[in-house]
Each structure stands twice: as C-alpha cells, then as structure tokens.
Amino acid sequence: MSLFIAQITINDSDKYQKYIDGFYEVFDKYNGKVLSVDDNPRVIEGKKIYSRIVVIRFPNEIEFERWYFS
C-alpha cells in the first residue's frame, strides 16, 4: 500500500471544481481511493498554510507511480 498526502490551498474555487469533476475517473484508473478530506485541518505546531488536506491510498507503489507520473 502507498499513501499520498496532498496539502492544498484553493485560490480559485471554480477552477478547483473543474479539477474535482474529473478527479474520481482518474483515480479509479490507477486504483486510487480517497481516504480522507479535511477542509479545516487542525495545526498543532507551526502555521496553518493549507486550506485542505487529502489522503489517497493506492494498492502499491507501482499504481501510485503510474498515477503520479501520468
């Protein structure tokens, strides 16, 4: 299993929504599964610089790399 953690700042909600509209089709192709999305991550130490955290699981490193380098 391989995990991908994205720390995102959304500056343009409309453009981001276009990305989300095609998101699941792409991740299905590479057997990725969204495990968690947090639009208000709690920061214990340091500054909050991202508005969204996403955790995605891939069954193995091969599928992760196929997606990442696609």
Backbone as ProteinMPNN parsed JSONL, in Angstrom:
{"seq_chain_A": "MSLFIAQITINDSDKYQKYIDGFYEVFDKYNGKVLSVDDNPRVIEGKKIYSRIVVIRFPNEIEFERWYFS", "coords_chain_A": {"N_chain_A": [[0.837, -1.172, 0.0], [0.476, 2.26, -0.734], [0.543, 5.606, 0.339], [-0.639, 8.846, -0.459], [-0.32, 12.161, 0.382], [-1.874, 15.159, 0.102], [-1.429, 18.591, 0.422], [-3.228, 21.376, 0.227], [-3.893, 24.621, -1.058], [-6.613, 26.437, -1.922], [-7.203, 28.68, -4.344], [-8.864, 29.504, -6.362], [-12.014, 28.713, -6.54], [-13.809, 27.906, -8.58], [-12.151, 26.934, -10.679], [-10.907, 24.881, -9.264], [-13.082, 23.24, -8.776], [-13.596, 22.285, -11.357], [-11.388, 20.634, -11.651], [-11.946, 18.747, -9.635], [-14.248, 17.615, -10.716], [-13.288, 15.792, -12.63], [-11.727, 14.176, -11.162], [-12.263, 11.646, -9.751], [-12.571, 9.791, -11.81], [-10.002, 9.666, -12.903], [-8.491, 8.744, -10.673], [-9.702, 6.276, -10.227], [-8.819, 4.883, -12.436], [-6.192, 4.321, -11.768], [-6.469, 2.838, -9.518], [-6.705, 4.286, -7.173], [-7.819, 5.464, -3.991], [-9.706, 7.753, -2.191], [-9.123, 8.488, 1.095], [-9.456, 10.383, 3.081], [-10.615, 13.724, 3.469], [-10.039, 16.935, 4.502], [-11.238, 20.021, 5.209], [-10.637, 21.845, 7.091], [-8.065, 21.615, 8.517], [-6.484, 20.869, 11.598], [-3.867, 22.531, 13.12], [-1.205, 21.694, 15.073], [1.362, 22.511, 15.671], [3.331, 25.196, 14.521], [2.479, 27.181, 11.56], [-0.72, 27.433, 9.97], [-0.922, 26.774, 6.677], [-2.212, 25.656, 4.582], [-5.423, 25.018, 3.115], [-6.781, 22.705, 2.733], [-6.518, 19.224, 3.244], [-5.749, 16.159, 1.775], [-5.928, 12.668, 1.733], [-4.839, 9.922, -0.019], [-5.084, 6.57, -1.004], [-3.189, 4.056, -2.57], [-2.997, 0.8, -4.012], [-0.42, -0.18, -4.216], [3.053, 0.697, -4.716], [3.627, 0.772, -7.401], [1.175, 1.361, -8.732], [0.727, 3.862, -7.593], [2.929, 5.32, -8.644], [2.377, 5.074, -11.392], [0.078, 6.651, -11.541], [1.076, 9.147, -10.534], [3.133, 9.901, -12.3], [1.757, 10.123, -14.625]], "CA_chain_A": [[0.0, 0.0, 0.0], [1.159, 3.549, -0.761], [-0.316, 6.745, 0.657], [-0.279, 10.156, -0.993], [-0.936, 13.213, 1.18], [-1.848, 16.449, -0.587], [-1.715, 19.778, 1.215], [-3.715, 22.227, -0.848], [-4.513, 25.919, -0.843], [-7.525, 26.679, -3.044], [-7.29, 30.116, -4.625], [-9.952, 29.732, -7.316], [-12.974, 27.632, -6.299], [-14.373, 27.432, -9.851], [-11.137, 26.108, -11.342], [-10.716, 23.674, -8.453], [-14.254, 22.382, -9.001], [-13.374, 21.606, -12.643], [-10.44, 19.564, -11.347], [-12.668, 17.735, -8.855], [-15.211, 16.942, -11.599], [-12.631, 14.694, -13.319], [-10.834, 13.572, -10.176], [-12.504, 10.235, -9.433], [-12.322, 8.992, -13.008], [-8.548, 9.47, -12.998], [-8.013, 7.901, -9.584], [-10.202, 4.918, -10.468], [-7.944, 4.287, -13.447], [-4.963, 3.883, -11.113], [-6.869, 2.143, -8.288], [-6.556, 5.158, -6.014], [-9.031, 5.652, -3.181], [-9.615, 8.853, -1.241], [-9.401, 8.043, 2.461], [-9.841, 11.495, 3.949], [-10.529, 15.104, 3.003], [-10.291, 17.829, 5.63], [-11.215, 21.419, 4.786], [-10.255, 22.688, 8.223], [-7.101, 20.831, 9.296], [-6.002, 21.46, 12.848], [-2.412, 22.613, 13.197], [-0.755, 21.631, 16.468], [2.612, 23.25, 15.764], [3.617, 25.97, 13.32], [1.401, 27.96, 10.959], [-1.618, 26.794, 9.006], [-0.695, 27.393, 5.375], [-3.047, 24.971, 3.592], [-6.837, 25.03, 3.493], [-7.357, 21.369, 2.538], [-5.619, 18.079, 3.268], [-6.371, 14.987, 1.157], [-5.129, 11.45, 1.835], [-5.25, 8.975, -1.052], [-4.403, 5.28, -0.896], [-3.002, 3.231, -3.754], [-2.735, -0.555, -3.536], [1.014, -0.45, -4.185], [3.868, 1.801, -5.223], [3.544, 0.772, -8.864], [-0.029, 2.119, -9.107], [0.963, 5.256, -7.215], [3.829, 5.929, -9.621], [1.67, 5.179, -12.661], [-0.767, 7.849, -11.448], [1.855, 10.347, -10.285], [3.904, 10.266, -13.484], [0.895, 10.127, -15.823]], "C_chain_A": [[0.886, 1.24, 0.0], [0.148, 4.649, -0.481], [0.257, 8.015, 0.039], [-1.03, 11.188, -0.169], [-0.755, 14.531, 0.449], [-2.224, 17.546, 0.39], [-2.004, 20.881, 0.212], [-4.194, 23.571, -0.308], [-5.331, 26.214, -2.09], [-7.684, 28.182, -3.212], [-8.453, 30.459, -5.543], [-10.915, 28.549, -7.239], [-13.555, 27.067, -7.588], [-13.395, 26.525, -10.593], [-10.917, 24.803, -10.576], [-11.883, 22.718, -8.66], [-14.135, 21.64, -10.334], [-12.406, 20.439, -12.474], [-11.154, 18.417, -10.631], [-13.63, 16.952, -9.743], [-14.584, 15.766, -12.338], [-11.751, 13.839, -12.418], [-11.035, 12.067, -10.031], [-12.275, 9.321, -10.634], [-10.833, 8.681, -13.151], [-8.065, 8.52, -11.908], [-8.514, 6.473, -9.699], [-9.295, 4.184, -11.446], [-6.674, 3.705, -12.834], [-5.23, 3.229, -9.758], [-6.623, 2.963, -7.03], [-7.884, 5.308, -5.29], [-8.794, 6.779, -2.182], [-10.016, 8.334, 0.136], [-9.93, 9.167, 3.334], [-9.672, 12.821, 3.227], [-10.896, 15.981, 4.193], [-10.141, 19.265, 5.157], [-10.908, 22.376, 5.926], [-9.251, 21.922, 9.084], [-6.611, 21.588, 10.516], [-4.482, 21.396, 12.871], [-2.018, 22.661, 14.665], [0.481, 22.508, 16.672], [2.85, 23.988, 14.458], [2.392, 26.71, 12.816], [0.541, 27.109, 10.04], [-1.42, 27.502, 7.667], [-1.505, 26.736, 4.265], [-4.487, 24.963, 4.067], [-7.482, 23.656, 3.351], [-6.237, 20.332, 2.572], [-6.39, 16.896, 2.69], [-5.406, 13.818, 1.289], [-5.708, 10.435, 0.858], [-4.415, 7.712, -0.919], [-4.335, 4.623, -2.271], [-2.624, 1.831, -3.274], [-1.25, -0.898, -3.439], [1.75, 0.74, -4.816], [3.805, 1.893, -6.751], [2.337, 1.583, -9.333], [0.12, 3.595, -8.757], [1.828, 5.951, -8.266], [3.191, 6.038, -11.002], [0.789, 6.424, -12.678], [0.101, 9.108, -11.407], [2.573, 10.82, -11.545], [3.07, 10.274, -14.762], [0.648, 11.543, -16.322]], "O_chain_A": [[1.926, 1.266, 0.659], [-0.968, 4.626, -1.0], [1.47, 8.226, 0.019], [-2.25, 11.101, -0.033], [0.369, 14.97, 0.204], [-3.222, 17.439, 1.103], [-1.13, 21.275, -0.561], [-4.814, 23.648, 0.752], [-4.791, 26.237, -3.196], [-8.225, 28.867, -2.344], [-8.97, 31.576, -5.506], [-10.649, 27.496, -7.816], [-13.774, 25.859, -7.681], [-13.78, 25.463, -11.08], [-10.76, 23.744, -11.182], [-11.684, 21.504, -8.713], [-14.536, 20.48, -10.427], [-12.585, 19.383, -13.081], [-10.981, 17.252, -10.989], [-13.811, 15.751, -9.546], [-15.294, 14.81, -12.651], [-11.111, 12.891, -12.875], [-10.085, 11.297, -10.172], [-11.825, 8.187, -10.47], [-10.457, 7.556, -13.482], [-7.31, 7.589, -12.19], [-7.809, 5.544, -9.302], [-9.04, 2.99, -11.287], [-6.143, 2.71, -13.326], [-4.317, 3.083, -8.945], [-6.365, 2.414, -5.959], [-8.946, 5.28, -5.911], [-7.82, 6.769, -1.429], [-11.114, 7.806, 0.316], [-10.753, 8.939, 4.221], [-8.717, 13.021, 2.475], [-11.94, 15.79, 4.817], [-9.057, 19.683, 4.751], [-10.919, 23.593, 5.736], [-9.535, 21.61, 10.24], [-6.358, 22.792, 10.464], [-3.889, 20.337, 12.666], [-2.439, 23.55, 15.406], [0.631, 23.161, 17.705], [2.589, 23.44, 13.387], [1.399, 26.857, 13.529], [1.031, 26.172, 9.408], [-1.717, 28.69, 7.539], [-1.489, 27.206, 3.127], [-4.753, 24.907, 5.268], [-8.611, 23.457, 3.801], [-5.16, 20.533, 2.01], [-7.539, 16.653, 3.062], [-4.217, 13.947, 0.996], [-6.899, 10.126, 0.894], [-3.198, 7.771, -0.745], [-5.303, 4.637, -3.031], [-1.991, 1.694, -2.228], [-0.858, -1.788, -2.683], [1.137, 1.654, -5.368], [3.919, 2.981, -7.316], [2.464, 2.408, -10.239], [-0.301, 4.469, -9.514], [1.495, 7.044, -8.724], [3.444, 7.009, -11.716], [0.742, 7.158, -13.666], [-0.13, 10.039, -12.178], [2.612, 12.018, -11.821], [3.612, 10.416, -15.858], [-0.052, 11.733, -17.316]]}, "name": "protein", "num_of_chains": 1, "seq": "MSLFIAQITINDSDKYQKYIDGFYEVFDKYNGKVLSVDDNPRVIEGKKIYSRIVVIRFPNEIEFERWYFS"}
